[in-house]
Amino acid sequence: MPRTLHWASVAIILGGLCGALRAQTGAQAYEAMGLKPQQVLAGSVLTTSVLPGESKQVVAVVTYLTGKKGEDDAVNVRLEVFATAGGTLSSVYARDLGQENGGYVGQGDLELVDLDGDSVNEIIVTWDTFREPLIDERRGEIIFYRSDGFETLWSGTMKYDATRAARKVALERRDRYKREIDVVSTLRTQGITLFTNKTVISVAGERLPQPKVVVETFPLLPPSP
């Protein structure tokens, strides 16, 4: 077998094994959350370090059918962190975003990024909220592990579009924008200051000639003593 073909075959086999392991981990996480595979609409299941130490954890954000019929509770989004000692998953942190926000949630997603340079990844969870049908809004939280456990250090709107909600929203709030976390700039401050790039598309119902990018800063971690 030519060497190029050999390594291509190895890459395909390894890729298939990695995919199978990810699928197995996802299935284990869903089962540990008490969910059946047919309930799951979408899920992000990642294995990495979100706690200090050498061990890795499994972090899952799952959007799923609850079996209920209401507009507010037919779909839910949950976040859970699992320890993996002994080959089994045991929950160390859990959030029910539907329960916390009064329902109307969906499209959960997950990013794991080290924002303060301590080799432990922070949890960035985002989800859509459908409370107002004519308002397109996506919320987000940044969750750090502190000495006394996991803690949300920032929460806010990641995407917002109220330009269709003429009867529901005052003119001065009829905006459209999206917000992205600037990981590199945040990391330069060792997580003390969160940098985001807010792209403004419409203001007070009027579309701007060109989208305007605004650099925003928010306090995140307290400075070290």
Residue, then its C-alpha position, 0 to 999 in steps of 0.5 A: m500500500p502506498r504510504t499516502l494511502h496508508w496514512a489516509s486510511v489511518a486517519i479515516i479509522l481514527g476519525g471514525l473511532c473519535g466519532a464513535l467515542r463522542a457518540q457514546t459519551g453523548a448517549q451516556a450524558y443523556e442517560a445520566m440526565g434522565l433523557k431518552p435519545q428520541q427526546v433530544l433535539a440537539g446536544s453539545v457534549l464535550t470532554t475537557s477540564v472545567l475543574p482544577g486538577e488533571s481529571k477531565q469532565v463531561v459538559a453537556v447542553v441539551t435541547y429536548l422535548t419535555g413531553k408537555k404541550g404548552e408553548d412555554d414548556a414543550v421544549n427545554v434546555r439543560l446544562e450539566v457537568f459530570a465527573t468521570a471517575g471510575g468510568t461513570l458520570s456523576s453530576v457536579y453542577a446542573r442548570d435547568l434554563g427553562q425552569e430558571n427563565g419561566g420557559y420559552v427556551g430552545q436552541g441551547d449551545l455550548e462553548l468551553v474556553d479558558l478566559d483567564g489563562d489558568s488552564v481550566n476552561e470556562i463554560i459559555v452557554t447560550w440559548d434562544t428565548f421565545r417569550e415574545p414571538l416577534i422578538d428574536e433574542r438569544r441569551g448567554e452566560i459565562i460560568f467560572y469555577r471559583s473556590d466555592g463552586f461554579e458561578t455565573l460571572w456575566s450574563g446578557t443578550m448575545k443577539y437581539d432583534a426587535t425591529r418587527a415588534a412595533r406594537k410590543v416594544a417602544l421605538e427607542r428599544r426597537d434595535r437589532y444587534k449581535r454580540e460576540i466575545d473577544v476571547v483574545s482581548t479578555l485573556r490578555t486581562q487574565g479574565i478581569t475584563l470581558f471584551t465583547n464586539k457588539t455589531v449594531i445593525s438597526v437602531a430605533g427601527e431604522r437599519l444603519p447604512q453599514p453595521k457598526v461594531v462597538v467594543e464593549t467591556f464588562p467587569l469579570l473576575p476581581p483583580s488578584p490581591 
